[in-house]
Amino acid sequence: MKFNRKKKIKHFLIVVLIMIIGALYFGNNTVGVSRYQISTTRLPAEFNNFKILQLSDLHSKQFGRESWRLIRIIDKEEPDIIVMTGDMVNTSDENYDVFYQLSADLAKRYKIYYIVGNHEQILMDYRIVQFLNNNGITVLDNEGVKIERGNDHINLYGLWFNLKYYKDRNDPYTKDLYYDLDTMQETLGSSNSNEYNILLTHNPLYFTTYAKWGADLTLSGHVHGGIVMIPFKGGLLSPERDFFPEYYGGIYSIEDRNMIVNRGLGNGNFGIRVFNKPEISVITLSNK
């Protein structure tokens, strides 16, 4: 009887282990779609139901051969534009083939806007920007563009800032630095308060500054959903080694200003995600 009991326990533990491994595999290799409806009277009439699809933090992760599984999901959403909010490659990459293939395929069907993340900043490899430009992808380098529809337009800005503002809580030099409004205006100029402004910036840490500057909608990434999602608590850890970061994923608001933080597609240096599957964000704008 004791032998049978030990055998049953062993089989039970094996089944549990297989289930955990399976959950981790599918939780790291299937893509979820998070949908958001942003309603504001500030939006021009021509942009009612304008759909933005956000990709972030790919970290050269491939979803099927030539990323066909990811592309299939994107095509089903039929976005008006795609925005890429940084860290699409890794600092450790020997090549950028996964990202190049994905972006080139998508650029054949969609207008794409791209900003750098901290990994691209560290690399300082201008071949990436050259490739994107050659494939018709707009790289926003601390600048804005007008997106036009009929006689109306909205503004789309792309912001990056010095890596010292990616604060490391254990670094006495960077932990007290803050990216304030004056610094942002020096970098990006002033916003037009009479027009609808969308800001792409990799790091969500300074949402208060983005809102004060005049970003009606900010789209960010960087935090990977906190790597491990704790039920009823949120993301566990930020890349700055800060536990339970304030902005780890989802939508946040300061009065009538909104920020959406994408949980990303890849794993980066962390190597794994727990209860935190890769995602794309689909944002539909409404003037109702």
C-alpha positions in Angstrom: 0.0 0.0 0.0 2.8 2.4 0.9 4.5 1.6 -2.5 1.3 2.4 -4.4 0.8 5.6 -2.5 4.3 6.8 -3.2 3.8 5.9 -6.9 0.6 7.9 -7.0 2.2 10.9 -5.4 5.1 10.6 -7.9 2.7 10.5 -10.9 0.8 13.4 -9.4 3.9 15.5 -9.1 5.0 14.6 -12.7 1.6 15.7 -14.0 1.8 19.0 -12.0 5.3 19.6 -13.4 4.1 19.0 -16.9 1.2 21.4 -16.4 3.5 24.1 -15.1 6.0 23.7 -18.0 3.1 23.7 -20.4 1.6 26.8 -18.8 4.9 28.6 -18.9 5.5 27.6 -22.6 2.1 28.8 -23.8 2.2 31.8 -21.5 5.4 32.9 -23.1 4.7 32.0 -26.7 1.0 32.9 -27.4 0.0 36.5 -28.0 -2.9 38.3 -26.4 -4.7 41.4 -27.7 -5.6 44.1 -25.2 -8.2 46.5 -26.6 -8.8 50.1 -25.5 -11.4 52.7 -26.4 -10.2 56.3 -25.9 -13.1 58.7 -26.1 -12.5 62.5 -26.2 -14.2 65.5 -27.6 -10.7 66.9 -28.5 -10.4 64.3 -31.3 -11.2 65.7 -34.8 -14.3 64.2 -36.5 -12.4 62.6 -39.3 -10.5 60.4 -36.7 -13.5 58.9 -35.1 -12.8 55.1 -34.9 -9.2 55.6 -35.9 -7.4 52.4 -34.9 -3.8 52.3 -33.6 -2.0 49.0 -33.1 1.0 49.1 -30.7 4.0 46.7 -30.7 6.6 47.0 -28.1 9.6 45.1 -26.6 9.8 42.4 -29.2 13.4 41.7 -28.2 13.9 39.7 -31.4 11.4 37.1 -30.3 9.9 35.1 -33.2 6.3 33.9 -33.2 6.4 31.1 -35.8 8.5 31.1 -39.0 8.9 34.7 -40.2 6.6 35.6 -37.3 3.5 34.4 -39.2 1.5 33.9 -36.0 2.0 37.5 -34.9 1.3 38.9 -38.4 -1.9 36.9 -38.7 -3.2 38.5 -35.4 -2.2 42.0 -36.6 -4.0 41.5 -40.0 -7.2 40.5 -38.2 -7.2 43.8 -36.3 -7.0 45.9 -39.6 -5.3 48.9 -37.9 -5.0 52.3 -39.5 -1.4 52.7 -38.3 1.1 50.6 -36.4 3.4 52.1 -33.8 6.5 50.4 -32.4 7.6 51.7 -29.0 11.1 50.5 -28.7 13.3 47.5 -27.7 12.4 45.6 -30.8 16.0 44.1 -30.7 18.5 43.1 -28.0 21.9 44.6 -27.2 23.2 41.0 -27.4 21.8 40.3 -30.9 24.3 39.0 -33.5 21.8 40.2 -36.2 18.4 41.8 -36.4 16.8 39.4 -38.9 13.7 38.7 -36.9 12.8 42.3 -36.4 13.8 43.2 -40.0 11.6 40.5 -41.5 8.6 41.4 -39.3 8.9 45.2 -40.0 9.5 44.8 -43.7 6.5 42.5 -44.0 4.2 44.8 -42.1 5.4 47.9 -43.9 4.0 46.5 -47.2 0.5 46.9 -45.8 0.6 49.4 -43.0 1.9 52.9 -42.2 4.4 52.3 -39.3 6.0 54.8 -36.8 8.9 53.7 -34.7 10.8 55.0 -31.7 14.0 53.7 -30.1 14.1 52.0 -26.7 17.0 51.7 -24.3 18.4 48.6 -26.1 18.6 50.5 -29.4 20.1 53.4 -27.6 22.8 51.3 -26.1 23.5 49.7 -29.5 23.7 53.0 -31.4 23.6 51.0 -34.6 22.4 53.3 -37.3 21.9 50.3 -39.7 18.6 49.8 -37.9 17.3 53.3 -38.7 18.6 53.0 -42.2 16.8 49.7 -42.8 13.5 51.1 -41.4 13.8 54.3 -43.5 14.5 52.2 -46.6 11.3 50.2 -46.0 9.1 53.3 -45.6 8.9 53.2 -41.8 8.9 56.6 -40.1 11.5 56.9 -37.3 10.5 59.6 -34.9 13.7 61.1 -33.4 12.5 63.6 -30.8 10.1 65.1 -33.3 6.5 65.1 -34.3 4.5 64.5 -37.5 1.0 65.3 -38.5 -1.3 62.4 -39.4 -3.9 63.7 -41.8 -7.4 62.5 -42.6 -9.6 64.6 -44.9 -9.2 68.2 -43.7 -8.3 67.1 -40.1 -5.1 66.1 -38.5 -3.7 64.9 -35.2 -0.1 65.1 -34.0 2.2 62.1 -33.3 5.4 62.7 -31.4 8.3 60.3 -30.7 10.5 61.0 -27.6 13.6 59.4 -26.3 15.9 60.7 -23.5 19.3 60.1 -22.0 19.7 56.6 -20.4 20.6 58.2 -17.1 16.8 58.8 -16.7 16.2 55.0 -16.7 16.7 55.2 -13.0 18.4 52.3 -11.1 17.2 52.3 -7.5 20.6 50.9 -6.5 22.6 53.6 -8.3 23.2 56.7 -6.1 23.8 58.8 -9.2 20.6 58.0 -11.1 18.1 57.1 -8.5 17.1 60.7 -7.7 17.1 62.0 -11.3 13.8 63.2 -12.7 12.8 64.0 -16.3 10.8 67.2 -15.8 8.7 69.4 -18.0 11.5 71.9 -18.8 13.8 69.1 -19.9 11.1 67.6 -22.1 10.3 70.9 -23.7 14.0 71.4 -24.4 14.1 68.0 -26.1 10.8 68.0 -28.0 9.5 71.5 -28.0 6.1 72.6 -26.9 2.9 70.8 -27.8 -0.1 72.5 -29.4 -2.8 72.6 -26.8 -5.5 73.2 -29.4 -4.8 69.9 -31.2 -4.9 66.2 -30.2 -1.4 65.0 -29.4 -0.2 61.4 -29.1 3.2 60.7 -27.6 5.3 57.6 -28.2 8.0 57.1 -25.6 9.5 53.9 -24.4 9.7 54.5 -20.7 6.4 55.2 -18.9 8.1 56.3 -15.7 7.4 60.0 -16.3 3.7 60.0 -17.1 3.2 63.1 -14.9 5.6 65.0 -17.1 4.1 63.7 -20.4 0.6 64.8 -19.2 1.8 68.3 -18.2 3.6 68.7 -21.5 0.3 68.1 -23.3 0.2 64.5 -24.4 -3.5 63.5 -24.7 -2.5 59.9 -25.1 0.9 58.4 -24.3 1.9 54.9 -25.6 4.8 53.2 -23.7 6.3 49.8 -23.0 9.6 48.9 -21.3 8.3 47.3 -18.1 7.3 43.9 -19.6 4.2 43.8 -17.4 6.4 43.5 -14.4 7.8 40.2 -15.6 5.7 38.2 -13.0 2.0 39.2 -12.6 0.9 38.8 -9.0 -2.9 38.3 -8.8 -4.7 41.3 -7.3 -1.3 43.1 -6.9 0.1 43.7 -10.4 3.6 43.4 -11.9 6.4 42.4 -9.7 9.6 44.0 -11.0 10.6 46.7 -13.4 13.9 46.8 -15.5 15.1 49.4 -13.0 14.9 46.7 -10.3 12.0 48.5 -8.6 9.4 46.1 -7.0 5.8 46.6 -7.9 6.3 49.5 -10.3 3.5 52.0 -10.6 3.2 51.7 -14.4 3.6 48.0 -15.3 0.8 47.5 -17.9 -2.6 48.6 -18.9 -4.2 52.1 -19.0 -3.5 55.0 -16.6 -5.1 58.4 -16.3 -4.3 61.8 -15.0 -7.5 63.9 -15.4 -8.2 63.8 -19.1 -4.8 62.5 -20.1 -4.3 58.8 -20.7 -1.3 56.5 -20.9 -1.3 52.9 -22.2 1.7 50.7 -21.2 2.1 47.7 -23.4 3.4 44.6 -21.7 5.6 43.7 -24.6 6.1 40.7 -26.8 9.6 39.4 -25.9 11.4 38.5 -22.7 14.6 40.5 -23.0 17.2 39.8 -20.3 14.7 38.3 -18.0 14.2 35.2 -20.1 10.7 34.3 -18.9 7.3 35.7 -18.1 4.9 34.3 -15.5 1.1 34.8 -15.7 2.0 37.6 -18.1 1.6 36.5 -21.7 3.0 38.6 -24.6 0.5 41.2 -25.9 -0.3 43.7 -28.6 -2.4 46.8 -27.8 -5.2 48.0 -30.1 -6.4 51.5 -29.4 -9.5 52.9 -31.0 -10.0 56.6 -30.8 -13.5 58.1 -30.6 -14.8 61.6 -30.5 -18.1 60.6 -29.0 
